[in-house]
Amino acid sequence: MQFKQLLFALALAALVACQPIEQTQPPAPSVKPLLSVPLAKVIENPQPDNSAWAQQQPYVLMISLDGFRWDYVDMYKPKFLSRFVAESARLEGLRPSYPSKTFPNHITLVTGLYPQNHGIVANDFYESELQKRYRLKDREAVRDGRFYKGLSIWGLAAGQGMRSASYFWPSSEANSPAFAPSYYLPYDHHGDHMARVEQIVRWLELPPAKRPHFINLYFHETDTAGHHYGPGSAELGETINQIDKVLETLVRRLDALDLAINIVLVSDHGMTPAPEAKRIPLVVPAGYTSLGNGPNVQLYPAAYKQGDYRQSAPDPEQALAQLNQAAEHHRCYRPEQAPAPLHIDKARRLGTIVCVAEAGWSLMTRSKKYRALSPGNHGWSPLEGQDMHGIFYGRGPAFKPGFVHPRQDNIHVYPLLAHILGLNIEHSIDGRLGPMKALLK
Ligand SMILES: [Zn+2]
């Protein structure tokens, strides 16, 4: 390229991106003109402006790539993420809480609580006190604040005079002050990626009194491709490359802002092959009904919608004996008697009996509805192998660049975020800063 053409390209790129570009840098690739990106409507919760103290605190952007397994960067070598990881302090893997499902773990990340303590014990369960079923596709249930326990990072920040924002995160739409970001958007599975980039930048360009110090962002695509094509597939690699480009654009835009921004890239869980040969037909005992399928199944009395089902369960010992008879690749428990490392002993909402499949095996209770298994799945115990493990990469002024730390449980992410933001945790949580502290400068 001729020097004059290069100058012209640089000037054009700077105009388009509305950011100064160093002449030593190549022109920015494919940044959409800002005004062409239609932004989704942001909802604002009535919260005070940032206090003078909060305005002095750093910024944290936590991005979740759903189902992004701990070894995907090594496996697929995405261009930008490989560089990002090298500049980050990272965990060898982030161990999810059981069950290694999307909602329970995203909410653990923003509360520091095991699912049994924040209440979202599965993607589908029944709460007898509310006489209400919770499931992902029921938007009204998902917004019902009564399902959620604990104090989210958004609630923690608001209580200490700091504003926050959420661009899609399970529980961020809950009707509860403890789960209220200052700004949020209702979940849109097909929301435009560049609109997300643009909105994050706009939030960080707000005046200091209004600017959120904690922001989170979510992408589902890596989970969806992992289910449809399986870990290791070329299609998943293409999806990762697409997200890689979005992240590159986002991080470049953020780096151009004159702010102390820490970027934390996490995932809720990993992914493993779920072969058809590893199906377990589960016969639901008489008098019971089941919720869920695959890595875990919850059993409730058939009349579970009436009163407290715990009182009306028909002979659970006999049901257990039937379920575990000749069981080779699964085990059913009363939740309170489940193995301690699963941390479900107080998960009353899991029902009378919970059945846990061995890694890679799928429990099938409704054979007609679940004719085919997806090539990839998750939900199994994070203690069996490492395929359920996700990622934790932290890049920015708080983190030691290039530092690698052993695998940790995801309950510890919340106290780390609070520490970076300068927020005090005065309530009881399951996580601790200690296991993560080595990542920090
Ligand atoms: Zn999934």
Boltz pocket constraint, residues with backbone or C-beta under 6 A from the ligand:
constraints:
  - pocket:
      binder: B
      contacts: [[A, 67], [A, 102], [A, 223], [A, 224], [A, 227], [A, 378]]
      max_distance: 6.0
